[in-house]
Amino acid sequence: MLSGKQKRAAMLARRQAKRDKAAIASLITATPSLRPPATVVVNKQALAPCNSYGEPEFAKRGYYQDLMFDCRDCGARQVWKAEQQQWWYEIAKGYVYSTAVRCLSCRLARRLAHGGTPKK
């Protein structure tokens, strides 16, 4: 059985440990992330829900960055800009593991071939 003095010392130690833990957490969130220029920050709450045990690379990284890809139809080298990725994943609610595979002209041609209306 502990004396009142011992109980009080244990209680103060637990409080101090809790304060230390909160201070470390605030330091971690307060430090600015070092991200390259021309990137866009990810809003994880705006992403479409997905039943996966992991998270996509851009979500782990915390920002979108420009991605190079080759068009599946014409083979042209294209850039999927960070702003376009943000629109696709956060506003259009695209699947978080999908990426761009066709350039704009091939997307428009494919849309017209399937009876859609041309959009930009």
DSSP file (Angstrom, degrees, kcal/mol; ACC not computed):
  #  RESIDUE AA STRUCTURE BP1 BP2  ACC     N-H-->O    O-->H-N    N-H-->O    O-->H-N    TCO  KAPPA ALPHA  PHI   PSI    X-CA   Y-CA   Z-CA
    1    1 A M              0   0    0      0, 0.0     2,-0.3     0, 0.0     0, 0.0   0.000 360.0 360.0 360.0 137.6    0.0    0.0    0.0
    2    2 A L        -     0   0    0      1,-0.1     2,-0.1     2,-0.0     0, 0.0  -0.626 360.0-124.2 -94.0 148.2    1.3    3.4   -0.9
    3    3 A S     >  -     0   0    0     -2,-0.3     4,-2.4     1,-0.1     5,-0.2  -0.353  32.3-103.8 -79.2 168.6    1.4    6.5    1.3
    4    4 A G  H  > S+     0   0    0      1,-0.2     4,-2.3     2,-0.2     5,-0.2   0.862 122.8  54.0 -60.7 -37.2   -0.2    9.7    0.3
    5    5 A K  H  > S+     0   0    0      2,-0.2     4,-2.0     1,-0.2    -1,-0.2   0.898 109.6  46.6 -66.0 -40.9    3.2   11.2   -0.6
    6    6 A Q  H  > S+     0   0    0      2,-0.2     4,-2.2     1,-0.2    -2,-0.2   0.897 111.7  51.1 -68.5 -40.9    4.0    8.3   -2.9
    7    7 A K  H  X S+     0   0    0     -4,-2.4     4,-2.4     1,-0.2    -2,-0.2   0.918 110.7  49.0 -61.3 -43.7    0.6    8.4   -4.6
    8    8 A R  H  X S+     0   0    0     -4,-2.3     4,-2.5     1,-0.2    -1,-0.2   0.901 109.9  51.0 -64.0 -41.6    1.0   12.2   -5.2
    9    9 A A  H  X S+     0   0    0     -4,-2.0     4,-1.9     2,-0.2    -1,-0.2   0.897 111.6  47.9 -63.3 -40.6    4.5   11.6   -6.7
   10   10 A A  H  X S+     0   0    0     -4,-2.2     4,-2.2     2,-0.2    -2,-0.2   0.905 111.6  50.2 -66.2 -41.4    3.2    8.9   -9.0
   11   11 A M  H  X S+     0   0    0     -4,-2.4     4,-2.2     1,-0.2    -2,-0.2   0.913 111.1  48.2 -63.8 -43.3    0.3   11.2  -10.1
   12   12 A L  H  X S+     0   0    0     -4,-2.5     4,-2.3     1,-0.2    -1,-0.2   0.864 109.8  53.1 -65.6 -36.0    2.7   14.1  -10.8
   13   13 A A  H  X S+     0   0    0     -4,-1.9     4,-2.2     2,-0.2    -2,-0.2   0.909 109.1  48.9 -65.6 -41.7    5.0   11.8  -12.8
   14   14 A R  H  X S+     0   0    0     -4,-2.2     4,-2.1     2,-0.2    -2,-0.2   0.910 111.6  49.6 -63.9 -41.7    2.0   10.7  -15.0
   15   15 A R  H  X S+     0   0    0     -4,-2.2     4,-2.3     2,-0.2    -2,-0.2   0.914 111.1  48.9 -62.9 -42.6    0.9   14.3  -15.6
   16   16 A Q  H  X S+     0   0    0     -4,-2.3     4,-2.6     1,-0.2    -1,-0.2   0.895 109.9  51.5 -65.4 -39.7    4.5   15.3  -16.5
   17   17 A A  H  X S+     0   0    0     -4,-2.2     4,-2.3     1,-0.2    -1,-0.2   0.900 109.9  49.9 -63.4 -39.8    4.7   12.3  -18.9
   18   18 A K  H  X S+     0   0    0     -4,-2.1     4,-2.2     2,-0.2    -2,-0.2   0.907 111.2  48.8 -64.9 -41.8    1.5   13.4  -20.6
   19   19 A R  H  X S+     0   0    0     -4,-2.3     4,-2.4     2,-0.2    -2,-0.2   0.907 111.0  50.5 -63.4 -42.2    2.7   17.0  -20.9
   20   20 A D  H  X S+     0   0    0     -4,-2.6     4,-2.2     1,-0.2    -2,-0.2   0.913 110.0  50.0 -62.0 -42.9    6.0   15.8  -22.5
   21   21 A K  H  X S+     0   0    0     -4,-2.3     4,-2.1     1,-0.2    -1,-0.2   0.907 111.8  47.8 -63.1 -42.4    4.1   13.6  -24.9
   22   22 A A  H  X S+     0   0    0     -4,-2.2     4,-2.2     2,-0.2    -1,-0.2   0.877 110.4  52.4 -66.2 -37.8    1.8   16.5  -26.0
   23   23 A A  H  X S+     0   0    0     -4,-2.4     4,-1.8     2,-0.2    -2,-0.2   0.904 109.8  48.1 -65.7 -40.9    4.8   18.8  -26.4
   24   24 A I  H  X S+     0   0    0     -4,-2.2     4,-2.1     2,-0.2    -2,-0.2   0.914 111.1  51.1 -65.0 -42.2    6.6   16.3  -28.6
   25   25 A A  H  X S+     0   0    0     -4,-2.1     4,-2.0     1,-0.2    -2,-0.2   0.893 109.8  49.5 -62.8 -39.5    3.4   15.9  -30.7
   26   26 A S  H  X S+     0   0    0     -4,-2.2     4,-1.6     1,-0.2    -1,-0.2   0.851 109.3  52.4 -69.8 -32.6    3.0   19.7  -31.1
   27   27 A L  H  X S+     0   0    0     -4,-1.8     4,-1.3     2,-0.2    -2,-0.2   0.897 108.6  50.6 -66.4 -39.5    6.7   20.0  -32.2
   28   28 A I  H  < S+     0   0    0     -4,-2.1     3,-0.2     1,-0.2    -2,-0.2   0.924 115.6  40.9 -65.0 -44.3    6.2   17.3  -34.9
   29   29 A T  H  < S+     0   0    0     -4,-2.0    -1,-0.2     1,-0.2    -2,-0.2   0.751 112.2  56.7 -76.2 -22.9    3.1   19.0  -36.3
   30   30 A A  H  < S+     0   0    0     -4,-1.6    -1,-0.2    -5,-0.2    -2,-0.2   0.745  83.9  93.8 -81.7 -23.0    4.6   22.5  -36.0
   31   31 A T  S  < S-     0   0    0     -4,-1.3     2,-0.1    -3,-0.2    -4,-0.0  -0.537  83.5-117.7 -73.1 131.4    7.7   21.8  -38.1
   32   32 A P        -     0   0    0      0, 0.0     2,-0.3     0, 0.0    -1,-0.1  -0.416  27.3-115.7 -69.9 141.5    7.1   22.8  -41.7
   33   33 A S        -     0   0    0     -2,-0.1     2,-1.2    -4,-0.1    29,-0.0  -0.561  21.0-128.4 -76.8 139.4    7.4   19.9  -44.2
   34   34 A L        +     0   0    0     -2,-0.3    -1,-0.1     0, 0.0     0, 0.0  -0.755  43.8 161.7 -89.9  99.2   10.2   20.2  -46.6
   35   35 A R        -     0   0    0     -2,-1.2     4,-0.1     1,-0.1    27,-0.0  -0.908  40.5-104.3-119.9 149.2    8.5   19.7  -50.0
   36   36 A P        -     0   0    0      0, 0.0     3,-0.4     0, 0.0    -1,-0.1  -0.205  44.3 -94.0 -65.7 159.5    9.9   20.6  -53.4
   37   37 A P  S    S+     0   0    0      0, 0.0     3,-0.1     0, 0.0     0, 0.0  -0.267 105.8  39.4 -68.3 163.7    8.6   23.7  -55.2
   38   38 A A  S    S+     0   0    0      1,-0.3    28,-0.4    27,-0.1     2,-0.3   0.857  90.4 121.7  62.5  38.7    5.7   23.3  -57.7
   39   39 A T        -     0   0    0     -3,-0.4     2,-0.4    26,-0.1    -1,-0.3  -0.858  54.2-137.8-123.8 163.6    3.9   20.8  -55.6
   40   40 A V  E     -A   64   0A   0     24,-1.5    24,-3.7    -2,-0.3     2,-0.1  -0.977  23.0-116.3-125.1 135.1    0.4   20.8  -54.1
   41   41 A V  E     -A   63   0A   0     -2,-0.4     2,-0.4    22,-0.3    22,-0.3  -0.433  29.4-122.0 -72.5 141.1   -0.5   19.7  -50.5
   42   42 A V        -     0   0    0     20,-1.8     2,-0.8    16,-0.2     3,-0.1  -0.675  10.9-153.3 -85.5 133.6   -2.8   16.7  -50.1
   43   43 A N    >   -     0   0    0     -2,-0.4     3,-1.4     1,-0.1     4,-0.5  -0.886  10.9-169.9-102.5  98.0   -6.1   17.0  -48.2
   44   44 A K  G >  S+     0   0    0     -2,-0.8     3,-0.8     1,-0.3    -1,-0.1   0.773  81.2  60.5 -64.5 -27.2   -6.6   13.4  -47.0
   45   45 A Q  G 3  S+     0   0    0      1,-0.2    -1,-0.3    -3,-0.1    -2,-0.0   0.754 101.3  54.9 -71.4 -22.6  -10.1   14.1  -45.8
   46   46 A A  G <  S+     0   0    0     -3,-1.4    -1,-0.2     2,-0.1    -2,-0.2   0.550  85.5 105.5 -87.3  -8.0  -11.2   15.1  -49.4
   47   47 A L  S <  S-     0   0    0     -3,-0.8    43,-0.1    -4,-0.5    48,-0.1  -0.394  82.0-101.8 -73.1 150.4  -10.0   11.8  -50.9
   48   48 A A        -     0   0    0     41,-0.6    48,-0.2    46,-0.5    -1,-0.1  -0.450  44.5-102.9 -67.4 141.5  -12.5    9.2  -52.0
   49   49 A P        -     0   0    0      0, 0.0     2,-0.4     0, 0.0    -1,-0.1  -0.391  43.2-174.3 -66.2 143.9  -12.8    6.3  -49.5
   50   50 A C        -     0   0    0      2,-0.1     2,-1.7    -2,-0.1    -3,-0.0  -0.999  30.1-127.1-142.9 139.7  -11.1    3.2  -50.6
   51   51 A N        +     0   0    0     -2,-0.4     2,-0.3     2,-0.0     3,-0.0  -0.588  64.0 125.2 -86.8  79.1  -11.0   -0.3  -49.0
   52   52 A S        -     0   0    0     -2,-1.7    -2,-0.1     2,-0.2     0, 0.0  -0.968  61.3-139.2-136.2 151.5   -7.3   -0.7  -48.9
   53   53 A Y  S    S+     0   0    0     -2,-0.3     2,-0.2     2,-0.0    -1,-0.1   0.659  89.4  43.6 -83.7 -15.8   -4.9   -1.5  -46.1
   54   54 A G  S    S-     0   0    0     -3,-0.0    -2,-0.2     0, 0.0     0, 0.0  -0.480  78.9-122.5-113.9-173.0   -2.3    1.0  -47.3
   55   55 A E        -     0   0    0     -2,-0.2     5,-0.1     1,-0.0    -2,-0.0  -0.968  35.2 -94.6-131.2 152.1   -2.3    4.5  -48.6
   56   56 A P     >  -     0   0    0      0, 0.0     4,-1.9     0, 0.0     3,-0.5  -0.157  37.3-108.3 -64.6 161.3   -1.1    5.8  -52.0
   57   57 A E  H  > S+     0   0    0      1,-0.2     4,-2.6     2,-0.2     5,-0.2   0.870 117.2  54.2 -58.9 -41.3    2.4    7.2  -52.3
   58   58 A F  H  >>S+     0   0    0      1,-0.2     4,-2.1     2,-0.2     5,-0.8   0.850 108.0  50.6 -66.0 -31.9    1.3   10.8  -52.6
   59   59 A A  H  45S+     0   0    0     -3,-0.5    -1,-0.2     2,-0.2    -2,-0.2   0.892 111.3  47.5 -72.0 -38.7   -0.8   10.5  -49.4
   60   60 A K  H  <5S+     0   0    0     -4,-1.9    -2,-0.2     1,-0.2    -1,-0.2   0.916 114.4  47.4 -63.5 -42.2    2.2    9.2  -47.5
   61   61 A R  H  <5S-     0   0    0     -4,-2.6    -2,-0.2    -5,-0.2    -1,-0.2   0.854 105.2-133.8 -68.4 -35.9    4.4   11.9  -48.9
   62   62 A G  T  <5S+     0   0    0     -4,-2.1   -20,-1.8    -5,-0.2     2,-0.3   0.442  73.0  61.0  96.1   1.0    1.8   14.6  -48.1
   63   63 A Y  E   <S-A   41   0A   0     -5,-0.8     2,-0.3   -22,-0.3   -22,-0.3  -0.994  75.4-118.1-155.2 154.1    1.9   16.4  -51.5
   64   64 A Y  E     -A   40   0A   0    -24,-3.7   -24,-1.5    -2,-0.3     2,-0.3  -0.691  30.7-172.1 -87.8 146.5    1.3   15.9  -55.2
   65   65 A Q        -     0   0    0     -2,-0.3   -26,-0.1   -26,-0.2   -27,-0.1  -0.965  36.3 -83.3-135.8 156.5    4.1   16.3  -57.6
   66   66 A D        -     0   0    0    -28,-0.4     2,-0.4    -2,-0.3    15,-0.2  -0.313  45.7-157.0 -59.6 134.8    4.3   16.3  -61.4
   67   67 A L  E     -B   80   0B   0     13,-2.1    13,-3.6     2,-0.0     2,-0.3  -0.951   6.9-140.2-118.6 135.6    4.4   12.8  -62.9
   68   68 A M  E     +B   79   0B   0     -2,-0.4     2,-0.3    11,-0.2    11,-0.2  -0.727  29.5 165.8 -89.7 141.4    5.7   11.9  -66.3
   69   69 A F  E     -B   78   0B   0      9,-2.3     9,-3.2    -2,-0.3     2,-0.5  -0.986  34.4-121.9-150.2 157.9    3.9    9.2  -68.3
   70   70 A D  E     -B   77   0B   0     -2,-0.3     7,-0.2     7,-0.2     6,-0.1  -0.880  38.6-109.4-101.1 131.7    3.7    7.9  -71.9
   71   71 A C     >  -     0   0    0      5,-2.7     4,-1.1    -2,-0.5    31,-0.3  -0.357  19.5-140.1 -60.9 133.7    0.4    8.1  -73.6
   72   72 A R  T  4 S+     0   0    0     29,-3.1    -1,-0.1     2,-0.1    30,-0.1   0.808  96.5  36.0 -66.3 -30.8   -1.1    4.6  -74.0
   73   73 A D  T  4 S+     0   0    0     28,-0.2    -1,-0.1     3,-0.1    29,-0.1   0.928 132.9  17.6 -91.2 -52.2   -2.4    5.3  -77.5
   74   74 A C  T  4 S-     0   0    0      2,-0.1    -2,-0.1    29,-0.0    28,-0.1   0.611  90.7-127.9-101.6 -12.7    0.1    7.6  -79.3
   75   75 A G     <  +     0   0    0     -4,-1.1     2,-0.1     1,-0.2    -3,-0.1   0.548  51.6 154.8  80.8   6.6    3.2    7.1  -77.1
   76   76 A A        -     0   0    0     -6,-0.1    -5,-2.7     1,-0.1     2,-0.5  -0.422  48.8-116.1 -69.8 142.0    3.7   10.9  -76.5
   77   77 A R  E     +B   70   0B   0     -7,-0.2     2,-0.3    -2,-0.1    -7,-0.2  -0.687  45.3 176.2 -79.7 124.9    5.6   11.8  -73.4
   78   78 A Q  E     -B   69   0B   0     -9,-3.2    -9,-2.3    -2,-0.5     2,-0.5  -0.818  27.6-131.0-129.0 164.9    3.2   13.8  -71.1
   79   79 A V  E     -B   68   0B   0     -2,-0.3     2,-0.9   -11,-0.2   -11,-0.2  -0.980   7.8-151.6-119.2 127.6    3.2   15.4  -67.7
   80   80 A W  E     -B   67   0B   0    -13,-3.6   -13,-2.1    -2,-0.5   -15,-0.1  -0.864  30.6-138.8 -95.5 103.5    0.4   14.9  -65.2
   81   81 A K     >  -     0   0    0     -2,-0.9     4,-2.1   -15,-0.2     5,-0.2  -0.158  13.0-119.2 -66.9 155.0    0.6   18.2  -63.2
   82   82 A A  H  > S+     0   0    0    -44,-0.3     4,-2.4     1,-0.2     5,-0.1   0.869 115.2  53.6 -61.3 -38.6    0.2   18.3  -59.5
   83   83 A E  H  > S+     0   0    0      1,-0.2     4,-2.1     2,-0.2    -1,-0.2   0.878 108.0  50.3 -65.4 -37.5   -2.9   20.6  -59.8
   84   84 A Q  H  > S+     0   0    0      2,-0.2     4,-2.6     1,-0.2    -2,-0.2   0.886 110.0  50.4 -67.3 -38.6   -4.5   18.1  -62.2
   85   85 A Q  H  X S+     0   0    0     -4,-2.1     4,-2.9     2,-0.2     5,-0.3   0.918 108.8  51.6 -64.5 -43.1   -3.9   15.3  -59.7
   86   86 A Q  H  X>S+     0   0    0     -4,-2.4     4,-2.5     1,-0.2     5,-0.8   0.924 111.4  47.6 -60.0 -44.0   -5.4   17.3  -56.9
   87   87 A W  I  X>S+     0   0    0     -4,-2.1     5,-2.8     3,-0.2     4,-1.3   0.940 114.0  47.5 -61.3 -46.7   -8.5   17.9  -59.0
   88   88 A W  I  <5S+     0   0    0     -4,-2.6     6,-3.0     3,-0.2    -2,-0.2   0.929 121.4  33.3 -62.5 -47.7   -8.8   14.2  -60.0
   89   89 A Y  I  <5S+     0   0    0     -4,-2.9   -41,-0.6     4,-0.2    -2,-0.2   0.882 129.9  28.7 -80.8 -38.3   -8.4   12.8  -56.5
   90   90 A E  I  <5S+     0   0    0     -4,-2.5    -3,-0.2    -5,-0.3    -2,-0.2   0.833 130.9  26.1 -97.2 -35.2  -10.0   15.4  -54.3
   91   91 A I  I  <<S+     0   0    0     -4,-1.3    -3,-0.2    -5,-0.8    -4,-0.1   0.890 129.6  36.3 -97.1 -49.0  -12.7   17.1  -56.4
   92   92 A A  S   <S-     0   0    0     -5,-2.8    -4,-0.2    -6,-0.2    -3,-0.2   0.600 100.5-133.5 -79.2 -10.2  -13.7   14.4  -59.0
   93   93 A K        +     0   0    0     -6,-0.4    -4,-0.2     1,-0.1    -3,-0.1   0.886  37.7 180.0  59.0  43.5  -13.2   11.7  -56.3
   94   94 A G        -     0   0    0     -6,-3.0   -46,-0.5    -7,-0.2    -1,-0.1  -0.297  41.7 -80.5 -69.6 158.3  -11.1    9.5  -58.6
   95   95 A Y    >   -     0   0    0      1,-0.1     3,-1.9   -48,-0.1    -1,-0.1  -0.410  39.7-133.1 -61.8 131.0   -9.8    6.1  -57.4
   96   96 A V  T 3  S+     0   0    0      1,-0.3    -1,-0.1   -48,-0.2    -7,-0.1   0.639 102.3  52.4 -69.1 -15.0   -6.6    6.9  -55.4
   97   97 A Y  T 3  S+     0   0    0    -41,-0.1    -1,-0.3     2,-0.0     2,-0.2   0.310  90.1  99.7-101.4   9.2   -4.6    4.2  -57.1
   98   98 A S    <   -     0   0    0     -3,-1.9     2,-0.3     0, 0.0    -4,-0.0  -0.632  50.4-172.5 -92.1 154.5   -5.4    5.3  -60.7
   99   99 A T        -     0   0    0     -2,-0.2     2,-0.2     0, 0.0    -2,-0.0  -0.897  34.6 -83.3-137.2 167.4   -3.0    7.5  -62.8
  100  100 A A        +     0   0    0     -2,-0.3   -20,-0.1     1,-0.1     3,-0.1  -0.505  43.2 165.9 -72.1 139.1   -3.2    9.3  -66.1
  101  101 A V        +     0   0    0      1,-0.2   -29,-3.1    -2,-0.2     2,-0.4   0.496  56.8  54.3-129.3 -13.8   -2.5    7.0  -69.1
  102  102 A R  S    S-     0   0    0    -31,-0.3    -1,-0.2   -30,-0.1   -31,-0.1  -0.952  74.5-123.5-128.0 146.2   -3.7    9.1  -72.1
  103  103 A C     >  -     0   0    0     -2,-0.4     4,-2.3    -3,-0.1     5,-0.2  -0.290  39.3 -98.3 -76.5 169.8   -2.9   12.6  -73.4
  104  104 A L  H  > S+     0   0    0      1,-0.2     4,-2.5     2,-0.2     5,-0.2   0.904 121.5  49.7 -59.2 -46.4   -5.6   15.2  -73.9
  105  105 A S  H  > S+     0   0    0      1,-0.2     4,-2.3     2,-0.2    -1,-0.2   0.894 112.9  47.0 -64.5 -38.9   -5.9   14.7  -77.7
  106  106 A C  H  > S+     0   0    0      2,-0.2     4,-2.4     1,-0.2    -1,-0.2   0.862 110.9  52.2 -70.6 -35.0   -6.2   10.9  -77.3
  107  107 A R  H  X S+     0   0    0     -4,-2.3     4,-2.3     2,-0.2    -2,-0.2   0.924 111.5  46.6 -64.4 -43.3   -8.8   11.3  -74.5
  108  108 A L  H  X S+     0   0    0     -4,-2.5     4,-2.3     2,-0.2    -2,-0.2   0.916 113.2  48.7 -64.9 -43.1  -10.9   13.5  -76.7
  109  109 A A  H  X S+     0   0    0     -4,-2.3     4,-2.3     1,-0.2    -2,-0.2   0.907 112.5  48.5 -62.6 -42.1  -10.6   11.2  -79.7
  110  110 A R  H  X S+     0   0    0     -4,-2.4     4,-1.4     2,-0.2    -1,-0.2   0.899 110.5  51.3 -64.7 -41.1  -11.6    8.2  -77.5
  111  111 A R  H  <>S+     0   0    0     -4,-2.3     5,-2.9     1,-0.2    -2,-0.2   0.910 111.9  46.4 -63.1 -43.6  -14.5   10.1  -76.0
  112  112 A L  H ><5S+     0   0    0     -4,-2.3     3,-1.5     1,-0.2    -2,-0.2   0.886 109.2  55.0 -65.9 -39.1  -15.8   11.0  -79.5
  113  113 A A  H 3<5S+     0   0    0     -4,-2.3    -1,-0.2     1,-0.3    -2,-0.2   0.806 107.3  50.5 -64.7 -29.2  -15.3    7.4  -80.8
  114  114 A H  T 3<5S-     0   0    0     -4,-1.4    -1,-0.3    -5,-0.2    -2,-0.2   0.290 125.4-100.6 -93.5  10.1  -17.5    6.1  -77.9
  115  115 A G  T < 5S+     0   0    0     -3,-1.5    -3,-0.2     1,-0.2    -2,-0.1   0.652  77.5 135.9  85.4  15.6  -20.3    8.6  -78.7
  116  116 A G      < -     0   0    0     -5,-2.9    -1,-0.2    -6,-0.2    -8,-0.0  -0.286  58.6 -99.7 -86.6 177.3  -19.5   11.2  -76.0
  117  117 A T        -     0   0    0     -2,-0.1     2,-0.3     1,-0.0    -1,-0.1  -0.778  40.1-105.1 -96.9 143.2  -19.4   14.9  -76.3
  118  118 A P        +     0   0    0      0, 0.0     2,-0.3     0, 0.0   -10,-0.1  -0.513  46.7 172.2 -70.5 129.5  -16.1   16.7  -76.7
  119  119 A K              0   0    0     -2,-0.3    -8,-0.1     1,-0.1    -3,-0.0  -0.904 360.0 360.0-129.7 159.1  -14.9   18.4  -73.5
  120  120 A K              0   0    0     -2,-0.3    -1,-0.1   -12,-0.0   -12,-0.0   0.379 360.0 360.0-114.8 360.0  -11.8   20.1  -72.5
